[in-house]
């Protein structure tokens, strides 16, 4: 499981004891998900969450605990959750989230203007060990599923850029995140699916996704 997971309003960061939660926009601390594993069972404790954030934290924990720990049961408060139920729900969730290229007909092949916030060679703001091998930016004014501007990987240029104008050649649809990522290049047909996946692997390796072209 990736070290950070976004939900509707929160960013959960993995720790030795579970996760800490911060507001994904304003970055202030919201609470802690603490996990105690005993054999095949995990007990989950939600600490410091207020009434408004607790339900979202519980939804996160109900899924995250089975992805992160090899347990058959999880207890969250008065609820006991079973891995077999989680796996059935997860399979149904993935089927429901599956997309095709037709779902992105209004995006694929269309012109795009990208403003870089993480140019090639720059480090991730929260994970300085991750250095971007491609230019990475956003489409000004176009909001994605996380409420922030739509993120775009830019393939082709071999030097840091401030802006880029090209076309959307692919969409990375994530199953375990609230936003998709676009991939842009100078023109369609310049990259195979394998080449695109290799180019974005440095970051996408932490997510479950499908590539649509």
C-alpha positions in Angstrom: 0.0 0.0 0.0 1.3 3.5 -0.8 2.7 5.6 2.0 0.0 8.3 1.5 -3.6 7.9 0.7 -6.1 10.7 -0.1 -9.8 10.4 0.8 -12.6 13.0 0.3 -11.0 15.6 2.6 -8.0 13.9 4.2 -4.5 12.8 3.5 -3.4 9.7 5.4 0.3 9.1 5.9 1.6 5.7 6.9 3.5 5.4 10.2 5.0 2.5 12.2 1.7 2.3 14.2 -0.8 2.9 11.5 -1.6 6.3 9.9 -1.8 10.0 10.7 -4.4 12.1 9.0 -4.2 15.8 7.9 -6.5 18.0 5.9 -5.4 17.5 2.3 -5.8 21.1 1.4 -4.8 23.0 4.6 -2.5 20.3 6.0 -3.5 20.6 9.6 -3.6 17.5 11.8 -6.9 15.8 12.1 -6.3 12.5 13.9 -4.5 9.2 14.2 -5.5 5.7 13.1 -3.6 3.3 15.4 -3.5 -0.4 14.7 -2.6 -3.3 17.1 -2.2 -6.7 15.4 -2.6 -9.8 17.4 -2.3 -13.0 15.3 -5.0 -12.9 12.6 -6.9 -10.0 14.1 -6.2 -6.2 14.0 -7.8 -3.8 16.5 -8.1 -0.3 15.0 -8.3 2.8 17.2 -9.4 6.2 15.8 -7.9 8.9 18.0 -8.5 12.7 18.0 -11.0 12.7 15.2 -13.9 15.1 15.7 -17.5 14.1 14.9 -17.3 15.6 11.4 -14.2 13.6 10.4 -14.6 10.3 12.3 -16.9 8.6 9.7 -14.5 9.4 6.9 -11.6 8.0 8.9 -13.5 4.9 9.7 -14.3 4.3 6.0 -10.6 4.7 5.3 -9.5 2.3 8.1 -12.0 -0.4 7.1 -10.3 -0.8 3.8 -6.7 0.2 4.6 -6.2 -2.3 7.4 -6.7 -5.3 5.1 -4.5 -3.8 2.4 -1.7 -3.1 4.9 -1.8 -6.1 7.2 -2.1 -9.8 6.7 -5.1 -10.3 9.0 -8.4 -12.1 8.7 -10.4 -9.9 11.0 -10.4 -6.2 12.0 -12.2 -4.6 14.9 -13.1 -0.9 14.8 -15.1 0.1 17.8 -18.1 -2.3 18.1 -17.7 -3.5 14.5 -15.9 -6.7 13.4 -14.9 -6.8 9.8 -13.9 -9.9 7.8 -11.3 -10.2 5.1 -13.6 -12.3 2.9 -16.2 -9.5 3.0 -13.5 -6.9 2.2 -12.2 -8.9 -0.8 -15.7 -9.3 -2.2 -16.4 -5.6 -1.8 -13.0 -4.7 -3.3 -13.7 -6.8 -6.4 -17.1 -5.2 -6.9 -15.5 -1.7 -6.3 -12.9 -2.3 -9.0 -15.5 -3.5 -11.5 -17.6 -0.4 -10.8 -14.6 1.9 -11.2 -13.3 0.3 -14.4 -13.2 2.7 -17.3 -12.6 2.6 -21.1 -11.1 5.0 -23.5 -14.7 6.0 -24.5 -15.2 7.4 -21.0 -12.4 9.9 -21.8 -13.4 10.8 -25.3 -13.6 14.4 -24.3 -10.0 14.4 -23.0 -7.9 12.0 -25.1 -6.3 13.7 -28.1 -7.4 17.1 -27.0 -5.0 20.1 -26.7 -3.7 20.9 -23.2 -1.8 23.7 -21.6 0.3 22.6 -18.6 1.9 24.9 -16.0 4.7 23.0 -14.1 4.8 22.9 -10.4 7.3 20.0 -10.3 9.7 20.4 -13.3 12.0 17.6 -14.4 14.7 17.1 -11.8 12.8 18.6 -8.9 12.0 16.7 -5.7 8.5 15.8 -4.4 7.6 18.4 -1.7 6.7 15.7 0.9 9.1 13.0 -0.2 12.4 14.6 -1.1 13.9 11.2 -2.1 11.5 11.1 -5.1 13.0 13.1 -7.9 10.8 13.7 -11.0 12.3 12.2 -14.2 9.6 14.0 -16.3 8.0 17.4 -16.1 4.8 17.4 -14.0 2.3 20.1 -13.7 -1.4 21.0 -13.8 -4.0 22.5 -16.1 -4.9 26.0 -14.7 -8.5 26.3 -13.7 -9.5 22.7 -14.4 -10.3 20.8 -11.2 -9.8 17.1 -10.7 -11.4 14.7 -8.3 -9.4 15.8 -5.3 -10.6 19.4 -5.7 -7.2 20.6 -6.9 -6.2 21.4 -10.5 -5.8 18.5 -12.9 -2.3 16.9 -12.8 -0.4 16.1 -15.9 2.7 14.1 -16.7 4.6 15.7 -19.7 6.6 13.3 -21.8 9.2 14.2 -24.4 11.1 17.3 -23.2 14.5 16.5 -21.6 14.9 19.8 -19.7 12.9 21.5 -17.0 9.9 23.5 -18.3 7.8 26.3 -16.9 4.9 25.6 -19.3 4.0 23.1 -22.0 1.4 22.9 -24.8 0.6 19.6 -26.3 -2.1 16.9 -26.4 -3.4 14.4 -23.9 -2.2 11.0 -25.1 -3.3 8.9 -22.1 -5.2 8.9 -18.8 -4.1 7.0 -15.7 -7.3 6.0 -13.9 -6.5 5.1 -10.3 -8.6 2.6 -8.4 -7.3 3.7 -5.0 -7.3 7.4 -5.3 -9.8 10.2 -5.8 -8.2 11.6 -9.0 -6.9 10.6 -12.4 -3.7 11.7 -13.9 -3.3 12.8 -17.5 -0.3 12.2 -19.7 0.6 14.8 -22.4 3.1 14.8 -25.3 3.7 16.9 -28.4 1.5 14.7 -30.5 -0.5 11.4 -30.3 1.2 8.1 -31.3 4.7 9.0 -30.0 4.7 6.5 -27.1 3.5 3.0 -26.6 1.6 2.0 -23.5 4.7 0.3 -22.1 6.8 3.4 -22.6 4.2 5.6 -20.8 4.0 3.2 -17.9 7.8 3.1 -17.6 8.0 6.9 -17.6 5.4 7.4 -14.8 6.4 4.3 -12.8 8.4 6.4 -10.3 5.2 7.6 -8.8 2.4 5.4 -10.1 4.1 2.3 -8.6 2.4 3.2 -5.3 -1.1 3.1 -6.8 -3.4 0.6 -8.5 -4.5 1.9 -11.9 -5.3 1.3 -15.5 -3.9 3.1 -18.5 -6.3 4.4 -21.1 -5.2 5.6 -24.5 
